[in-house]
Amino acid sequence: MSSAPTGLRIAVVGAGSAGLLLALILQRQGHRVSLFERSPQLRTEGCGILLVKSGVEAVAAAAIPGLLDDLLAGGHPVQRFVFRNLRGDLIEASPAEREAGELPSLLIHRRAILDALWGHLDPACFHGGRSLVSWNQGKERVEAQFADGPPWSGDLLIGADGIFSKVASLLCPDRRLQYLGDRVWRGVVTDETFCAGGDFFVYARGRGIYANFFDLGPDGEGKGRTHWGFFQEEELPDDRATRQRLLEEGVPAAALAKLPADAAAIISATAPAGVVANWSFDIDPLPALVEGRVALIGDAAHAMSSSQARGMTAGLEDAVALAFRLAPGASATPVLALQGYQEERLPVVHRYQERSRQVSRRTGRKRPPTRGSAGAHPPEQHRKML
């Protein structure tokens, strides 16, 4: 860790994986980082993640001593992909491809990723309970206003505040959420037998995914865990109250009954507090990720479906690419650094988004007409079931 930072004053809004990794690298470079998060503490709730190889490689490229080891210790390599129909009949099974010496794709809990990043961050930069209200910028500085606490003023503002990004809504006023056609439930349950040994199971209906399960390895007490996801195609309700009520419900019994009994039992055994439900959205590719002294990374910049498992990976890649542009001596000015980041990442994330939509549509997900209110009420769109 650099002592007595004297670099740029940089605010990172959003303490998810991309925001944490960016803040961590920038600290190491000697910048004066302020990491703002609307929750009072780091939000480590969530479920399992398939962190594909390029996401692990992004963490390695950050070159933070010990960070890659901590990440690898928190998960384990995916070993096999197994596809079954809704009767449980085998469609295809194939080993995960991995060349000798390559980093693996990881099956890992979201909490393990955030804990690994947090463990290397100087926590003095973290400001919890700070919800962004607005920002504005001039030639020499950018300022941010928060609902609670004093304003911030500095050199650069980075929006890492996710799919419902306040930074992005002000940078790109035309940014809109696009409904992908699914109500989705995800959960983690103690399981020693159904899904183990690095397996990733997919249950398909027609051309599309109906449910998936994968091995998360042991918890802190040594008990095996399985992550599951369940996808139900349906129209997005028009009114807020109905959307909220449906997200508070568990997986409908009639839909769950279409799975084989052993797979359905895994979902049924999950405590409601361990289930996360949401309506699935992405965004259209943005024309820009940067405006002056403000930039977007992660889901704020390019939220996409889970069809290619690229969401978190793309955010980690963004963080590394932006931090490298901001390294001392890398760019003539901070504004040029952001422009270089945009030139590098915009075509990459546009390809990710295009591919993600293509796969989602080909595998059977419908796209109901976009409703103007889809992105207007973020608390309803993703909530933990309590």
Secondary structure in CASP SS format (residue, H / E / C, confidence):
PFRMAT SS
TARGET T0000
AUTHOR 0000-0000-0000
METHOD secondary structure of the structure
MODEL  1
M C 1.00
S C 1.00
S C 1.00
A C 1.00
P C 1.00
T C 1.00
G C 1.00
L C 1.00
R E 1.00
I E 1.00
A E 1.00
V E 1.00
V E 1.00
G C 1.00
A C 1.00
G C 1.00
S H 1.00
A H 1.00
G H 1.00
L H 1.00
L H 1.00
L H 1.00
A H 1.00
L H 1.00
I H 1.00
L H 1.00
Q H 1.00
R H 1.00
Q C 1.00
G C 1.00
H C 1.00
R E 1.00
V E 1.00
S E 1.00
L E 1.00
F E 1.00
E E 1.00
R C 1.00
S C 1.00
P C 1.00
Q C 1.00
L C 1.00
R C 1.00
T C 1.00
E C 1.00
G C 1.00
C C 1.00
G E 1.00
I E 1.00
L E 1.00
L E 1.00
V C 1.00
K H 1.00
S H 1.00
G H 1.00
V H 1.00
E H 1.00
A H 1.00
V H 1.00
A H 1.00
A H 1.00
A C 1.00
A C 1.00
I C 1.00
P C 1.00
G C 1.00
L H 1.00
L H 1.00
D H 1.00
D H 1.00
L H 1.00
L H 1.00
A H 1.00
G H 1.00
G E 1.00
H E 1.00
P E 1.00
V C 1.00
Q C 1.00
R E 1.00
F E 1.00
V E 1.00
F E 1.00
R E 1.00
N E 1.00
L C 1.00
R C 1.00
G C 1.00
D C 1.00
L E 1.00
I E 1.00
E E 1.00
A E 1.00
S E 1.00
P E 1.00
A C 1.00
E C 1.00
R C 1.00
E C 1.00
A C 1.00
G C 1.00
E C 1.00
L C 1.00
P C 1.00
S C 1.00
L E 1.00
L E 1.00
I E 1.00
H E 1.00
R H 1.00
R H 1.00
A H 1.00
I H 1.00
L H 1.00
D H 1.00
A H 1.00
L H 1.00
W H 1.00
G C 1.00
H C 1.00
L C 1.00
D C 1.00
P H 1.00
A H 1.00
C H 1.00
F E 1.00
H E 1.00
G E 1.00
G C 1.00
R C 1.00
S C 1.00
L E 1.00
V E 1.00
S E 1.00
W E 1.00
N E 1.00
Q E 1.00
G C 1.00
K C 1.00
E C 1.00
R C 1.00
V E 1.00
E E 1.00
A E 1.00
Q E 1.00
F E 1.00
A C 1.00
D C 1.00
G C 1.00
P C 1.00
P C 1.00
W E 1.00
S E 1.00
G E 1.00
D C 1.00
L E 1.00
L E 1.00
I E 1.00
G E 1.00
A C 1.00
D C 1.00
G C 1.00
I C 1.00
F C 1.00
S C 1.00
K H 1.00
V H 1.00
A H 1.00
S H 1.00
L H 1.00
L H 1.00
C C 1.00
P C 1.00
D C 1.00
R C 1.00
R C 1.00
L E 1.00
Q E 1.00
Y E 1.00
L E 1.00
G E 1.00
D E 1.00
R E 1.00
V E 1.00
W E 1.00
R E 1.00
G E 1.00
V E 1.00
V E 1.00
T E 1.00
D C 1.00
E C 1.00
T C 1.00
F C 1.00
C C 1.00
A C 1.00
G C 1.00
G C 1.00
D E 1.00
F E 1.00
F E 1.00
V E 1.00
Y E 1.00
A E 1.00
R E 1.00
G C 1.00
R C 1.00
G E 1.00
I E 1.00
Y E 1.00
A E 1.00
N E 1.00
F E 1.00
F E 1.00
D E 1.00
L E 1.00
G E 1.00
P E 1.00
D C 1.00
G C 1.00
E C 1.00
G C 1.00
K C 1.00
G E 1.00
R E 1.00
T E 1.00
H E 1.00
W E 1.00
G E 1.00
F E 1.00
F E 1.00
Q E 1.00
E E 1.00
E C 1.00
E C 1.00
L C 1.00
P C 1.00
D C 1.00
D C 1.00
R H 1.00
A H 1.00
T H 1.00
R H 1.00
Q H 1.00
R H 1.00
L H 1.00
L H 1.00
E H 1.00
E C 1.00
G C 1.00
V C 1.00
P C 1.00
A H 1.00
A H 1.00
A H 1.00
L H 1.00
A C 1.00
K C 1.00
L C 1.00
P C 1.00
A H 1.00
D H 1.00
A H 1.00
A H 1.00
A H 1.00
I H 1.00
I H 1.00
S H 1.00
A C 1.00
T C 1.00
A C 1.00
P H 1.00
A H 1.00
G H 1.00
V E 1.00
V E 1.00
A E 1.00
N E 1.00
W E 1.00
S E 1.00
F E 1.00
D E 1.00
I E 1.00
D C 1.00
P C 1.00
L C 1.00
P C 1.00
A C 1.00
L C 1.00
V E 1.00
E E 1.00
G C 1.00
R C 1.00
V E 1.00
A E 1.00
L E 1.00
I C 1.00
G C 1.00
D H 1.00
A H 1.00
A H 1.00
H H 1.00
A C 1.00
M C 1.00
S C 1.00
S H 1.00
S H 1.00
Q H 1.00
A C 1.00
R C 1.00
G H 1.00
M H 1.00
T H 1.00
A H 1.00
G H 1.00
L H 1.00
E H 1.00
D H 1.00
A H 1.00
V H 1.00
A H 1.00
L H 1.00
A H 1.00
F H 1.00
R H 1.00
L C 1.00
A C 1.00
P C 1.00
G C 1.00
A C 1.00
S C 1.00
A C 1.00
T C 1.00
P H 1.00
V H 1.00
L H 1.00
A H 1.00
L H 1.00
Q H 1.00
G H 1.00
Y H 1.00
Q H 1.00
E H 1.00
E H 1.00
R H 1.00
L H 1.00
P H 1.00
V H 1.00
V H 1.00
H H 1.00
R H 1.00
Y H 1.00
Q H 1.00
E H 1.00
R H 1.00
S H 1.00
R H 1.00
Q H 1.00
V H 1.00
S H 1.00
R H 1.00
R H 1.00
T C 1.00
G C 1.00
R C 1.00
K C 1.00
R C 1.00
P C 1.00
P C 1.00
T C 1.00
R C 1.00
G C 1.00
S C 1.00
A C 1.00
G C 1.00
A C 1.00
H C 1.00
P H 1.00
P H 1.00
E H 1.00
Q H 1.00
H E 1.00
R E 1.00
K E 1.00
M C 1.00
L C 1.00
END
